[in-house]
């Protein structure tokens, strides 16, 4: 055998030996992996399967805000404390953990005292105690209590203007000096509303200038929309100068994510056409805004506006009636059933790309808005004033509001 052939045989033998050794090592490794699987293999497989299916794991909300209003007692209704506990219990049962509570005014009830004459302190302390027992994740110092038309402006009431939190902003529009009720009763009220709207505009302009991306929640006791309470069929011109506030908010909503939350209209059926105790509208919906013109007492005129922001009532936690106290006393209240009269609160979950809004009663999730109807109070007080084409439609909970500024927020 030649020398070159011997070398070839030796090299072939070495290569074969190396291949056998590699095979033994490979199968030993596989055996070890089968005997001792890597940690999180099951979780990783599940995640991979989810990604392959095109599903994305839902982000957790950074904050869960609870809104409510009008913590007032009324004969024939449960104590507000029991109602609030029941609503918060329904939220908890649904697996939601509230991080802050915002109350939109009116903490006590007295038919003889309307104009900022009742101290809200005892009722606010009671609300705080209930929240502490039912919602352990709420920092008591962060809670917001806006002034209603019954409430004295005590230290328990949150200061007017902007309040900043890590992931959202709250603008408090207190009632007495910012956006009063009975606006047709005092010639100074127009100036008051104009002044409040200018302060709000300056604040929002600054937020827009710095590129603010956090959502802005406006806590306002008095609503912006037109009702018979604004008109000559009532005697107060209740919110006849709302257009000054509305224009500022609607303009700012081109650049800011804004949600306006109100209370106040929980008796005498003023909001029947809006759905009664459950009223909700979002950007793109139409809303009736009072047009005072040169009137100084009340107005029967309104403009039909297109919303650029979210608008809703907070949810009444004391009572809701489509009549007045006289009808309750004489036993005829049942004759005034219309729209929704459920007591509720409203949850806003803040996520990176959206805000999820859900209304809750003691029974659980409740529609955000109800079908509108005519107001039966005082022989159908708004008949011929508000046409049925403007009646609200039922909208189920939850509703997702897409955050238009969310993409910018992620890059800053």
Secondary structure per residue as TSV (DSSP state, phi and psi in degrees):
chain	resnum	aa	ss	phi	psi
A	1	X	-	360.0	135.8
A	2	X	-	-73.7	158.1
A	3	X	H	-60.0	-40.0
A	4	X	H	-66.0	-36.3
A	5	X	H	-67.2	-38.9
A	6	X	H	-60.4	-40.7
A	7	X	H	-63.5	-42.2
A	8	X	H	-62.0	-40.7
A	9	X	H	-65.0	-43.1
A	10	X	H	-62.3	-43.6
A	11	X	H	-64.0	-39.9
A	12	X	H	-63.2	-40.4
A	13	X	H	-64.5	-41.8
A	14	X	H	-62.8	-43.4
A	15	X	H	-62.4	-41.8
A	16	X	H	-62.6	-42.1
A	17	X	H	-62.9	-41.9
A	18	X	H	-64.0	-41.4
A	19	X	H	-63.5	-40.8
A	20	X	H	-64.0	-42.8
A	21	X	H	-62.8	-42.5
A	22	X	H	-62.9	-40.3
A	23	X	H	-64.2	-42.3
A	24	X	H	-60.7	-44.1
A	25	X	H	-62.7	-42.8
A	26	X	H	-61.8	-47.5
A	27	X	H	-68.6	-31.1
A	28	X	H	-66.2	-39.4
A	29	X	H	-64.3	-44.4
A	30	X	H	-60.9	-42.2
A	31	X	H	-61.1	-43.7
A	32	X	H	-62.4	-40.1
A	33	X	H	-65.6	-37.3
A	34	X	H	-67.7	-40.6
A	35	X	H	-70.8	-37.1
A	36	X	S	-128.8	85.6
A	37	X	-	-64.3	149.1
A	38	X	-	-64.8	150.6
A	39	X	T	-63.7	147.5
A	40	X	T	67.1	13.7
A	41	X	H	-58.2	-43.2
A	42	X	H	-63.5	-44.8
A	43	X	H	-64.1	-42.0
A	44	X	H	-63.0	-40.8
A	45	X	H	-63.0	-40.4
A	46	X	H	-64.5	-42.1
A	47	X	H	-64.5	-42.3
A	48	X	H	-63.0	-40.2
A	49	X	H	-64.2	-38.8
A	50	X	H	-63.7	-42.8
A	51	X	H	-65.0	-40.9
A	52	X	H	-63.8	-33.4
A	53	X	T	-78.7	-4.1
A	54	X	T	81.8	14.4
A	55	X	-	-92.8	146.4
A	56	X	-	-119.9	130.5
A	57	X	-	-63.4	129.0
A	58	X	-	-66.4	131.4
A	59	X	-	-70.9	151.7
A	60	X	-	-82.4	144.1
A	61	X	-	-66.4	142.8
A	62	X	S	-74.4	-31.7
A	63	X	E	-148.0	150.1
A	64	X	E	-127.5	107.7
A	65	X	E	-99.6	136.6
A	66	X	E	-111.0	123.5
A	67	X	E	-110.7	141.4
A	68	X	E	-157.4	171.0
A	69	X	B	-155.4	170.3
A	70	X	-	52.6	66.6
A	71	X	-	-84.2	71.0
A	72	X	-	-126.0	138.8
A	73	X	-	-85.0	152.9
A	74	X	-	-154.1	137.6
A	75	X	T	-55.8	132.9
A	76	X	T	95.9	-11.2
A	77	X	S	-112.3	156.2
A	78	X	-	-64.2	159.2
A	79	X	-	-59.3	137.4
A	80	X	H	-53.9	-33.8
A	81	X	H	-62.1	-41.6
A	82	X	H	-67.2	-40.1
A	83	X	H	-64.1	-46.0
A	84	X	H	-62.1	-44.6
A	85	X	H	-59.2	-40.9
A	86	X	H	-64.9	-41.9
A	87	X	H	-67.5	-46.1
A	88	X	H	-62.3	-36.0
A	89	X	H	-63.1	-39.0
A	90	X	H	-65.5	-38.3
A	91	X	H	-63.4	-45.8
A	92	X	H	-63.5	-42.2
A	93	X	H	-59.3	-31.0
A	94	X	T	-81.2	4.4
A	95	X	T	83.1	14.8
A	96	X	-	-95.9	135.3
A	97	X	-	-110.3	106.6
A	98	X	-	-70.5	135.7
A	99	X	-	-109.1	-17.2
A	100	X	E	-157.4	154.5
A	101	X	E	-124.7	132.3
A	102	X	E	-127.0	116.2
A	103	X	E	-104.5	131.8
A	104	X	-	-100.6	43.8
A	105	X	S	93.9	161.3
A	106	X	-	65.9	101.2
A	107	X	-	-113.3	-9.8
A	108	X	-	-145.2	160.1
A	109	X	-	-129.3	129.8
A	110	X	-	-156.1	119.9
A	111	X	T	-61.1	-23.1
A	112	X	T	-88.3	-14.4
A	113	X	-	-123.8	110.4
A	114	X	-	-118.3	-39.1
A	115	X	S	-91.8	74.1
A	116	X	S	59.1	45.0
A	117	X	-	-113.7	-11.9
A	118	X	B	-106.0	132.2
A	119	X	-	-69.6	129.5
A	120	X	-	-87.1	-1.5
A	121	X	H	-58.7	-48.2
A	122	X	H	-62.2	-44.3
A	123	X	H	-66.4	-40.4
A	124	X	H	-65.4	-39.3
A	125	X	H	-62.0	-38.7
A	126	X	H	-65.5	-42.9
A	127	X	H	-60.7	-43.7
A	128	X	H	-59.0	-43.4
A	129	X	H	-63.4	-40.6
A	130	X	H	-65.3	-44.8
A	131	X	H	-62.9	-40.7
A	132	X	H	-61.5	-37.1
A	133	X	H	-81.8	-29.1
A	134	X	H	-100.3	-23.9
A	135	X	-	-132.5	84.2
A	136	X	T	-66.1	-16.7
A	137	X	T	-87.2	3.2
A	138	X	-	-94.0	126.9
A	139	X	-	-80.9	117.8
A	140	X	G	-58.5	-30.2
A	141	X	G	-72.3	-17.0
A	142	X	G	-92.3	-10.0
A	143	X	-	-66.2	149.8
A	144	X	E	-119.1	130.5
A	145	X	E	-127.4	102.6
A	146	X	-	-81.8	151.3
A	147	X	-	-79.2	134.5
A	148	X	-	-103.8	180.0
A	149	X	T	-74.1	-14.1
A	150	X	T	-85.7	-22.0
A	151	X	B	-91.9	131.1
A	152	X	-	-63.9	153.1
A	153	X	-	-87.9	73.1
A	154	X	-	-88.3	179.0
A	155	X	T	-65.1	-18.0
A	156	X	T	-71.8	-20.1
A	157	X	S	-83.7	136.1
A	158	X	-	-71.3	140.9
A	159	X	-	-62.1	144.0
A	160	X	S	-61.7	155.1
A	161	X	E	101.9	-161.5
A	162	X	E	-86.1	135.1
A	163	X	E	-125.8	125.2
A	164	X	E	-101.5	136.1
A	165	X	-	-125.4	169.1
A	166	X	S	-57.9	-41.7
A	167	X	S	-118.4	3.9
A	168	X	E	-162.2	168.0
A	169	X	E	-125.3	147.4
A	170	X	E	-124.2	124.9
A	171	X	E	-105.9	116.0
A	172	X	E	-91.4	121.3
A	173	X	E	-109.9	81.8
A	174	X	-	-64.6	158.2
A	175	X	T	-85.7	-44.4
A	176	X	T	-63.6	-48.6
A	177	X	T	-108.0	-13.0
A	178	X	T	-99.6	-59.8
A	179	X	S	-141.0	76.2
A	180	X	-	-71.2	163.9
A	181	X	S	-91.6	179.2
A	182	X	-	49.7	50.0
A	183	X	T	-70.3	-13.9
A	184	X	T	-89.7	1.4
A	185	X	S	-92.4	-13.0
A	186	X	-	-145.0	125.8
A	187	X	T	-65.9	-17.4
A	188	X	H	-79.1	-14.1
A	189	X	H	-66.1	-35.8
A	190	X	H	-59.8	-45.4
A	191	X	H	-62.3	-36.7
A	192	X	H	-63.5	-44.8
A	193	X	H	-67.8	-41.1
A	194	X	H	-60.1	-45.2
A	195	X	H	-61.2	-44.0
A	196	X	H	-63.6	-39.0
A	197	X	H	-67.1	-35.3
A	198	X	H	-68.9	-40.3
A	199	X	H	-63.1	-41.7
A	200	X	H	-63.7	-42.9
A	201	X	H	-61.9	-43.5
A	202	X	H	-61.3	-42.4
A	203	X	H	-62.8	-48.1
A	204	X	H	-66.8	-35.8
A	205	X	H	-60.7	-40.7
A	206	X	H	-66.1	-40.8
A	207	X	H	-62.6	-42.7
A	208	X	H	-65.5	-39.9
A	209	X	H	-62.8	-37.4
A	210	X	T	-87.6	1.3
A	211	X	T	76.4	36.5
A	212	X	-	-58.3	132.8
A	213	X	-	-115.7	-10.3
A	214	X	S	-70.6	143.4
A	215	X	E	-67.4	149.0
A	216	X	E	-112.6	121.4
A	217	X	E	-103.6	123.9
A	218	X	E	-99.8	119.9
A	219	X	E	-96.9	103.3
A	220	X	E	-126.6	124.2
A	221	X	S	-67.6	-48.6
A	222	X	S	-82.7	133.1
A	223	X	-	-73.5	170.6
A	224	X	S	-98.2	-21.7
A	225	X	B	-81.3	154.9
A	226	X	-	-74.0	139.1
A	227	X	-	-144.3	176.5
A	228	X	G	-62.4	-20.2
A	229	X	G	-68.1	-23.0
A	230	X	G	-82.5	-19.0
A	231	X	S	-95.9	-178.4
A	232	X	T	-70.2	-9.8
A	233	X	T	-81.3	-5.7
A	234	X	S	-123.1	-170.8
A	235	X	S	-131.4	19.3
A	236	X	S	-120.6	-15.7
A	237	X	-	53.4	47.5
A	238	X	T	-45.0	-53.9
A	239	X	T	-130.7	42.7
A	240	X	T	-66.5	-16.3
A	241	X	T	-103.8	22.6
A	242	X	H	-61.3	-24.3
A	243	X	H	-60.1	-31.5
A	244	X	H	-62.5	-42.3
A	245	X	H	-71.9	-46.2
A	246	X	H	-57.3	-46.1
A	247	X	H	-60.3	-41.5
A	248	X	H	-63.8	-46.9
A	249	X	H	-65.7	-44.5
A	250	X	H	-65.5	-38.6
A	251	X	H	-66.0	-43.6
A	252	X	H	-66.0	-26.2
A	253	X	T	-69.2	-8.8
A	254	X	T	-66.1	-24.8
A	255	X	T	-123.0	-16.6
A	256	X	S	-123.3	148.5
A	257	X	-	-85.2	112.6
A	258	X	E	-124.1	137.3
A	259	X	E	-126.7	119.1
A	260	X	E	-97.9	124.6
A	261	X	E	-121.8	127.8
A	262	X	E	-127.9	172.0
A	263	X	-	-131.4	-134.7
A	264	X	-	81.2	-50.9
A	265	X	-	-88.7	58.2
A	266	X	-	-106.9	14.0
A	267	X	S	-146.1	154.0
A	268	X	T	70.8	16.4
A	269	X	T	68.6	19.1
A	270	X	T	-57.6	-33.0
A	271	X	T	-100.4	20.6
A	272	X	G	-57.2	-41.0
A	273	X	G	-70.5	-19.1
A	274	X	G	-89.3	-4.6
A	275	X	T	112.2	7.1
A	276	X	B	75.3	-128.4
A	277	X	T	-76.4	-7.8
A	278	X	-	-120.4	100.5
A	279	X	-	-125.9	130.5
A	280	X	E	-156.6	134.7
A	281	X	E	-141.3	150.4
A	282	X	-	-125.4	174.9
A	283	X	T	-53.2	133.1
A	284	X	T	101.0	-21.5
A	285	X	-	-77.3	158.9
A	286	X	E	-95.7	153.6
A	287	X	E	-144.6	145.2
A	288	X	E	-92.2	122.9
A	289	X	E	-115.5	129.2
A	290	X	E	-54.6	140.8
A	291	X	-	-118.3	97.7
A	292	X	-	-70.6	-31.6
A	293	X	T	56.5	-130.2
A	294	X	T	-94.3	4.7
A	295	X	-	-71.3	148.0
A	296	X	S	-126.0	-1.9
A	297	X	S	-113.6	-47.8
A	298	X	-	-163.3	177.5
A	299	X	-	-149.1	140.5
A	300	X	S	-98.4	4.1
A	301	X	-	-101.8	149.3
A	302	X	E	-149.8	161.7
A	303	X	E	-111.8	148.7
A	304	X	E	-95.4	112.2
A	305	X	E	-112.1	154.2
A	306	X	E	-101.0	124.2
A	307	X	-	-72.1	141.7
A	308	X	S	-111.9	0.6
A	309	X	S	-133.4	172.7
A	310	X	E	-89.0	139.6
A	311	X	E	-138.1	128.2
A	312	X	E	-160.6	161.2
A	313	X	E	-87.8	150.1
A	314	X	-	-67.4	-36.3
A	315	X	-	117.8	119.3
A	316	X	B	-82.5	134.9
A	317	X	S	-117.1	6.0
A	318	X	S	-108.1	-65.5
A	319	X	-	-159.1	161.0
A	320	X	-	-142.9	125.1
A	321	X	-	-135.1	145.8
A	322	X	S	-94.8	27.4
A	323	X	S	-154.5	-173.6
A	324	X	-	-107.7	-179.7
A	325	X	H	-61.5	-31.2
A	326	X	H	-62.0	-40.9
A	327	X	H	-70.2	-31.3
A	328	X	H	-66.9	-42.8
A	329	X	H	-67.4	-37.8
A	330	X	T	-90.9	6.1
A	331	X	T	79.8	16.1
A	332	X	-	-105.2	10.3
A	333	X	G	-58.4	-34.1
A	334	X	G	-64.7	-17.7
A	335	X	G	-76.7	-7.1
A	336	X	G	-111.7	23.8
A	337	X	-	-66.1	128.9
A	338	X	-	-164.9	148.7
A	339	X	S	51.7	-154.0
A	340	X	B	-99.4	141.5
A	341	X	-	-127.0	23.1
A	342	X	-	-76.5	139.8
A	343	X	-	-85.5	131.3
A	344	X	-	-145.9	173.0
A	345	X	E	-135.4	166.9
A	346	X	E	-127.6	134.2
A	347	X	E	-105.1	134.0
A	348	X	E	-121.6	112.1
A	349	X	E	-97.4	122.2
A	350	X	E	-95.6	115.4
A	351	X	-	-115.9	167.2
A	352	X	S	-57.3	-34.8
A	353	X	S	-115.4	-2.5
A	354	X	E	-160.9	167.3
A	355	X	E	-122.2	125.0
A	356	X	E	-100.3	122.1
A	357	X	E	-113.2	127.0
A	358	X	E	-136.6	131.6
A	359	X	E	-95.8	139.0
A	360	X	E	-126.1	136.4
A	361	X	E	-106.3	-174.6
A	362	X	T	-65.1	-21.3
A	363	X	T	-87.0	-8.6
A	364	X	E	123.8	-153.9
A	365	X	E	-59.7	141.0
A	366	X	E	-134.4	149.8
A	367	X	-	-55.4	142.6
A	368	X	S	-70.3	-37.5
A	369	X	B	-136.0	154.5
A	370	X	-	-114.5	163.2
A	371	X	-	-62.9	131.1
A	372	X	-	-74.1	151.2
A	373	X	-	-141.9	168.1
A	374	X	-	-70.6	153.3
A	375	X	-	-81.2	117.7
A	376	X	-	-78.6	-9.7
A	377	X	H	-65.7	139.3
A	378	X	H	48.5	59.6
A	379	X	H	58.3	50.2
A	380	X	H	59.8	67.5
A	381	X	T	-60.9	-27.9
A	382	X	T	-102.2	10.1
A	383	X	T	-63.4	130.7
A	384	X	T	80.5	-8.7
A	385	X	T	-98.2	-43.4
A	386	X	S	-121.4	111.8
A	387	X	-	-73.2	152.4
A	388	X	G	-62.7	-19.0
A	389	X	G	-63.9	-18.4
A	390	X	G	-97.4	3.5
A	391	X	-	-69.2	141.3
A	392	X	-	-71.8	163.9
A	393	X	-	-118.9	154.2
A	394	X	-	-65.7	136.1
A	395	X	B	-136.0	120.5
A	396	X	-	-76.1	155.4
A	397	X	S	-85.9	150.9
A	398	X	-	-88.7	165.2
A	399	X	E	-120.3	135.6
A	400	X	E	-99.6	123.5
A	401	X	E	-102.6	115.2
A	402	X	E	-72.4	130.3
A	403	X	-	-80.1	111.6
A	404	X	T	-68.4	-26.7
A	405	X	T	-96.4	6.0
A	406	X	H	-63.1	-41.4
A	407	X	H	-59.5	-39.8
A	408	X	H	-67.6	-36.9
A	409	X	H	-62.1	-37.8
A	410	X	H	-69.4	-24.1
A	411	X	H	-93.3	-6.6
A	412	X	-	-93.5	360.0
